[in-house]
Amino acid sequence: MKSMRKVLIIAVIAMIAIVCASSAVSAGWFDFLGGSSTDDSLNGTEVHLAAAASLKNVYDDKLIPMFEEKYPGVKVVPTYASSGDLQTQIENGLETDVFMSAANKQMNKLINESLIDNDTNVQLLENKVVLIVPKDSTLNITSFDDLKDVNGTIAIGDPESVPAGQYAREALNNTGIWEDLQSKLSLGTDVTAVLNQVAQGSADCGIVYATDAKSNDGVKVVCEAPDDALKTPVIYPVAITKNATNPDGAKAFLEFLQTQEAKDIFVEYGFTINQK
C-alpha cells in the first residue's frame, strides 16, 4: 500500500513538473534564451509611429526590424516628417501611438493640448548641430561666423516648422549674423531636404544634425555649432499619445527604445543618449 502511494506521489510530482515547464515556455522561456517575445495579446496589431525625419534611417534600417523580430505579431507603421508637420498632423487626427520629436517645443505643445500622455514622456536622445558642405567643395569656411562671407546659397530647415531650422536660426542669431544671411537662405521642409540640397550641390552649404551628416557620403562636416551659440540642447523626446489605438503595443515599443540594445543602435547612428 505504501509502495502504491509512493508511486502515485511520484506521478503527481511528474505531472506538475510537466505543466510548469509548459507554462514557462509559453510565458517567455524562449525570450530568456534570446528568442522572440510570445506576448499573444499583441499579435495582429500595429504600432503607429510619428517620428522626426532625422530618425528615418535608424528606424527603418535597424530599430523597427529589431522590434518586429522581438514581437513577431506586431507591425510598426512609421510616418516621417518635420516635427512641426507631425505636430500639426497629430492635432488634425493623424493615427499615432508613439510620437518622437526632434525638439521639446512640439512635444510640449501637444502635451499642453492633452494629446500626449506626459507620464510617458522620455527625454531619450541628444544630437549636435553641424555646418556641412558638398564633399568636393572648395569653399573656404571653417566656422559659422564665416557664413557671412558666402556668396551662394545656405540651406537650413524652415524655422517655422523644422526643429533643425530653429536650432540653425538660434545659432546664427547668437553668432550675430542671422540678419545678414536672409537673402542667402534656402528653407527646407525638413532636415532631409536640407541634407539633399547640399549633397546634390544646389546649396553651397547647410546646417543639419550630426546624425544626418553621418548618413550621407555626399557631404562633409565643417564644424559643430559653438557651445555658446546654442542655449537649447538638441533633445529628442518620445512619448505615447493620449488617443493611442494600441496602448499596449505603444508601451512595448517605448520600453524597447529604452533598452541597451536599442540605445547602442542610436549611438551607432551618431546620436548621444541623454543622461539628464
C-alpha positions in Angstrom: 0.0 0.0 0.0 2.8 2.4 0.9 4.5 1.4 -2.3 1.4 2.3 -4.3 1.1 5.6 -2.5 4.7 6.4 -3.3 4.2 5.7 -7.0 1.1 8.0 -7.0 3.0 10.8 -5.4 5.9 10.5 -7.9 3.4 10.5 -10.7 1.7 13.7 -9.4 5.0 15.4 -9.0 6.0 14.5 -12.5 2.7 15.9 -13.9 3.2 19.2 -12.0 6.8 19.4 -13.4 5.5 19.0 -17.0 2.8 21.6 -16.5 5.2 24.1 -15.0 7.7 23.5 -17.8 5.0 24.0 -20.4 3.9 27.3 -18.7 7.5 28.5 -18.6 7.8 28.1 -22.3 4.5 29.8 -23.1 5.3 32.6 -20.7 8.5 33.5 -22.5 11.2 30.9 -21.6 12.5 31.3 -25.2 12.8 35.0 -24.5 15.2 34.2 -21.7 17.2 32.2 -24.1 17.3 35.1 -26.5 14.3 34.2 -28.7 11.3 36.3 -29.8 8.6 37.6 -27.4 5.5 35.5 -27.2 3.0 38.2 -25.9 0.0 36.8 -27.7 -2.1 39.9 -26.7 -0.1 42.0 -29.3 -0.5 39.5 -32.2 -2.0 41.1 -35.3 -1.7 44.7 -34.0 0.0 47.7 -35.4 2.0 50.5 -33.6 1.7 53.8 -35.5 4.9 55.8 -35.1 5.3 59.5 -35.9 9.0 60.4 -35.9 11.1 63.3 -37.0 12.7 62.9 -40.4 16.2 62.7 -38.9 15.2 59.4 -37.3 14.2 57.7 -40.5 17.4 55.9 -41.2 17.9 54.4 -37.7 14.3 53.3 -37.5 14.0 51.8 -41.0 17.4 50.2 -41.1 17.6 48.7 -37.6 15.2 49.5 -34.8 11.8 48.7 -36.4 13.1 45.3 -37.8 14.6 44.6 -34.3 11.3 45.4 -32.6 9.2 43.3 -35.1 11.6 40.4 -34.6 11.1 40.6 -30.8 7.3 40.9 -31.2 6.5 38.9 -34.4 2.8 39.6 -34.2 3.3 43.4 -34.3 3.9 45.7 -37.3 5.3 49.2 -36.8 3.8 51.7 -39.3 6.0 54.9 -39.4 5.3 58.4 -40.6 8.3 60.7 -41.0 8.3 64.4 -41.5 9.5 67.5 -39.7 8.5 67.6 -36.1 6.3 70.7 -36.7 4.5 69.0 -39.6 3.9 65.9 -37.4 2.6 68.1 -34.6 0.1 69.6 -37.0 -0.9 66.2 -38.3 -1.5 64.8 -34.8 -3.6 67.8 -33.9 -5.6 67.1 -37.1 -6.2 63.5 -36.2 -3.2 61.5 -37.5 -3.4 58.0 -36.1 -0.4 57.9 -33.8 0.5 55.7 -30.9 4.1 57.0 -30.3 5.5 60.4 -31.2 9.2 61.1 -31.3 10.1 64.7 -31.9 13.5 66.4 -32.7 12.8 69.1 -30.1 10.7 69.6 -26.9 8.8 72.5 -28.4 6.5 70.3 -30.5 6.1 67.7 -27.8 5.3 70.3 -25.1 2.7 71.9 -27.4 0.9 68.5 -27.8 1.2 67.9 -24.1 -0.5 71.2 -23.4 -3.3 70.3 -25.8 -3.8 67.0 -23.9 -2.8 64.9 -27.0 0.3 63.3 -25.3 0.5 61.3 -22.1 3.1 63.3 -20.3 3.7 60.5 -17.8 5.3 58.5 -20.6 7.5 61.4 -21.9 11.1 60.2 -22.1 13.9 62.7 -22.9 15.8 60.0 -24.8 18.4 61.3 -27.2 20.7 64.3 -27.9 22.0 65.4 -31.2 24.5 68.0 -32.4 24.1 70.8 -35.0 26.7 71.0 -37.7 27.7 73.0 -40.7 28.1 70.9 -43.9 29.3 71.5 -47.5 29.3 69.2 -50.5 32.0 66.5 -50.2 34.0 68.0 -53.1 33.5 71.6 -52.0 36.4 74.1 -52.1 34.5 76.7 -50.2 36.9 78.3 -47.7 34.8 78.3 -44.5 35.8 76.8 -41.1 33.2 78.3 -38.8 29.6 79.5 -38.5 30.9 83.1 -38.5 32.4 82.5 -42.0 28.9 82.1 -43.4 28.7 85.9 -43.7 31.3 85.7 -46.5 29.4 83.0 -48.5 28.2 84.4 -51.8 26.0 81.4 -52.7 23.1 79.6 -51.1 22.9 78.4 -47.4 20.3 75.7 -46.8 18.6 75.4 -43.4 15.3 73.9 -42.3 12.3 76.3 -42.2 12.5 77.7 -38.6 8.7 78.0 -38.5 8.2 74.2 -38.5 11.6 72.4 -38.6 13.5 72.0 -35.3 16.8 71.8 -37.1 15.9 75.2 -38.7 15.0 76.6 -35.3 18.4 75.5 -33.9 20.1 76.9 -37.0 18.4 80.3 -36.5 19.3 80.3 -32.8 23.0 79.6 -33.6 23.1 82.2 -36.3 21.4 84.8 -34.1 23.8 84.2 -31.3 26.7 84.4 -33.7 25.3 87.8 -34.8 24.9 87.0 -38.5 21.3 85.9 -38.8 20.0 89.2 -40.3 23.0 89.4 -42.8 22.1 85.9 -44.2 18.4 86.4 -45.1 19.0 86.8 -48.9 21.2 83.7 -49.0 18.9 81.3 -47.2 17.1 78.3 -48.8 14.5 76.9 -46.4 13.9 73.2 -46.5 10.7 71.4 -45.4 12.7 69.1 -43.2 16.3 68.3 -42.3 16.5 65.6 -45.0 15.6 68.2 -47.7 18.4 70.4 -46.4 20.9 67.5 -46.5 19.9 66.6 -50.1 20.3 70.2 -51.3 23.9 70.2 -50.0 24.7 66.7 -51.2 23.4 67.5 -54.7 25.3 70.8 -54.8 22.2 73.0 -55.2 23.2 74.7 -51.9 26.8 75.7 -51.2 26.5 74.7 -47.5 23.8 73.9 -44.9 23.1 73.3 -41.3 21.8 69.9 -40.2 22.1 67.4 -37.4 25.4 65.5 -37.0 23.5 62.2 -37.5 22.2 63.3 -40.9 25.7 64.4 -42.0 26.9 61.0 -40.9 24.3 59.2 -43.0 25.2 60.8 -46.4 28.5 60.4 -48.2 27.8 63.4 -50.4 28.6 65.9 -47.6 31.4 66.7 -45.2 31.2 68.4 -41.9 33.0 71.8 -41.5 32.3 72.2 -37.8 29.8 71.9 -34.9 27.8 74.8 -33.7 29.8 76.6 -30.9 28.6 75.7 -27.4 27.7 79.3 -26.7 25.7 79.6 -29.9 23.1 77.1 -28.8 21.4 77.8 -25.4 18.9 75.0 -26.0 20.2 71.4 -26.1 19.1 69.3 -29.1 16.9 66.8 -27.2 14.7 64.1 -28.8 11.7 63.3 -26.6 9.4 60.3 -27.2 6.0 59.6 -25.7 2.7 57.8 -26.1 -0.3 59.7 -27.4 -3.4 60.1 -25.3 -5.6 58.6 -28.1 -3.3 55.7 -28.9 -5.3 52.9 -30.5 -2.8 50.3 -29.4 -1.6 51.5 -26.0 -0.1 48.1 -25.1 1.9 48.0 -28.3 3.0 51.6 -27.8 4.1 50.8 -24.2 6.1 47.8 -25.5 7.7 49.9 -28.2 8.6 52.7 -25.8 10.1 50.2 -23.4 12.1 48.7 -26.3 13.6 52.1 -27.2 15.0 52.4 -23.7 16.7 49.0 -23.7 20.5 48.9 -24.0 20.3 47.2 -27.4 18.2 50.0 -28.8 20.4 52.7 -27.3 23.5 51.0 -28.8 21.9 51.3 -32.2 21.1 55.0 -31.7 24.7 55.6 -30.8 25.9 53.7 -33.9 23.9 56.2 -36.0 25.5 59.2 -34.3 23.1 60.1 -31.6 24.0 60.6 -27.9 21.9 59.1 -25.2 20.6 61.9 -23.0 21.7 61.3 -19.4 19.8 64.1 -17.7 
